[in-house]
Amino acid sequence: MKARTASRIGAFVVDCFIVAVIITLLTGFLPTSKKYDEAYDKQNEIIESVVKGEKELDEIYDDLYETRYTLDRESIHITLVSALVYLGYFGTFAFYKNGQTLGKKLAHIKIEAKNNTNLTFILRAALIHGVYVSLLTVIGVLLLDKTSYATFYALLSIINFIILFISLICVAVRQDGKGIHDLLFKTSVIKE
């Protein structure tokens, strides 16, 4: 029997919290570069100026693109660690725990895969958790100039949002409760 949408969302929230804690523990001690720290401060200044009404959004695009580029370029190691944690937890851990993460265990639901392989779980996790965006971001920041990267990053963000939005709608309205990630990788989230 298919899992309720509320159970899936609850499990997702719990799992994302767990992953955030793991990533923080693994990356929190990693040093950041001076360029990263300066870009981080600059980004905060830019956001603050917009919030206070001192600047309009169209005035800050160039500065914001430049800080985003620097932040992403200077934090590649953190991005890669985060991607590995997402794939490990939502992919490999779920595979070896019979389709369950800790959040799914608490919600009494699990992933059932027609092609029950670790690769199926990893690819499913990469799609629904935006890991492909992280990995493409790393490639983009290494290969593209700041202007091209800004366009590339914006496009990736839009595509990721659309995939997540459509998937959530599918989970909520489809009779079988399958999202895009379930349809592509022939999985179902069912009650335990």
N, C-alpha and C positions, 0 to 999 in steps of 0.2 A: 504494500500500500504506500502511495506517495506521501512524502513528508509535508507537513503544513508549511506554508510560506513563513509564518511567524517563527516556527522552530528553526527554519533555515537561517533567517535573519538573525535570530538570537545566537545561534551557533557561530555565525559569521562574526558577529560583534565580539564574542568571547575569544574566538581564535585570533582575530586581528589584535586584540589587546595582548594576548600571549605572545604573538609574533613581535609586536612593538617592544615588549619587555626584553625578549631575547635579543633583538637587534640592538637595543640600547645597551644591554650588558656586553655585547660583543664589540660594539663600535664606540661606546662612550669614552673609552680610554685611548682611542686612536687620536693621534695629534692632527690638528688642522694647520694648514699653511697660513702664512701672513696674508697672502692674497685672498684666501678663503675668508679669514676673519674680517678683512677690510670690505670685501664684497657683501658679507653678511650684514655688517653695520650699515653699509650704503643702502642695501635693500630695505632695512628697517627704517632708515631715514626717508626713503622714497615713499614707502607705505604710510608712514606717519604724516608726511606732507600732504598726501592725498586725503587721508582721513580728516585732518584738520582743515581741509579746504584751501590750503595754500597753493596747491597745484591741481590742475585737471589731469585726468588720465592720459589724454593725448599729448601732454607735455612730458610725460615721464617714460614713454615707451622705449626710447633709445637707451636710457639709463637702466631701465628694468631688464631689457634684453641683455645688456652687457653684464649686469650683476648675475643674471641667471646663467649665462654662459660660464662666467668665472666660477660660480658656486658648483655647477655641474662638473666642470673640468677639474676642479681641485678636490672633488669628493668622489672620484671614480671608485676608489677602494671601498668606500662606504656603500655605494650603490651596488657593487658586486657582492659584498657580504650580505646585504639586504636581499638581493635576488636569490642567492643561495639559501638563505634562511626560508624565504617563501617557498621555493621549490622543495626544499627538504621537509618542511613542516606539512604543507598542503599536498605535496606530491608523495615523496618517499615515506614519510611517517604515516600518512593516511593509508597508503598502500599496505604497509606492513602491519597496520592495526585494523585490518579488515574493513577499510573504507571509512575509518573514523579518525577525526582529530579530537582533541580534548573537548572543544565546543560541541561537536557533533555527539560525542559520548554523553555529555551532560543533557543534550536535547533529545537523546534516544533516537538518533537518526544516523544513517550511514550512506556512503556512496556505493552504489552497485554498478560495476562496469561489465559490459558485454565482453570486451577484450581486456581482461583483468591482468594488465601488466603495469609495472612501475612507470614505464614511459607514458602510458595513457594518463595516469594520475599526474605526472609531471607536466605534460602538455596542457591538461585541463587547468592545472594551477597557474601555469604561465599565462593562459588566456584570461581567466577570470580575475586574477590578482595583478594583472598589468606588468608581469615580469618581462614580457617581450618589450614593453615600453622602456623599462629600465635598461635592458641590454641594447636596444636600438639607440637610446640616449647616449650611452657610453660610446658606441660606434660613431654617432653623429658628432659628438663634442670633440672627438679625436680627428675626424676627417673634414669637418666643415668650418668655414669662417663664422664669425659671430652673427652676421646677418642671415646667412643661409641656415644656421643652427636655430635661430629664433623662429623661422618659418617651419622648419622641420619639427621642432619641439611643440609648437602650437598645433601642427597637424596631427602629431602623435597623440597629444592630449585630447583633441577633439575626437579622434577615432576611438581612443580608449573610453571616453565618456559615452559615446554612442553605443559601443559594445556592452558596457555595463548597464546602461539605461535599458536597452532592448532586452538584455538578458533578465533584468529584474522584472520588466513588464511580462516577459514570457513566463517566468516562474510564477508570477501572480495570477495570470489569466489562462494559461494553457491548462487543459484538463489533466495532462500528465505531469504538470509542474516542471517541465524541462526548460532550462535556459539555453542560450546559444552554446555554452561550453558543454552542456549535457548532450545536446543534439550532435555537435561535431565529434565528440569523443565517445558517443554511445554509452553514456552513463545516466543513472537515475539516482536521485536522493530519496531514500525510502525510510519508513519507520523501522526501527530496530525490532 
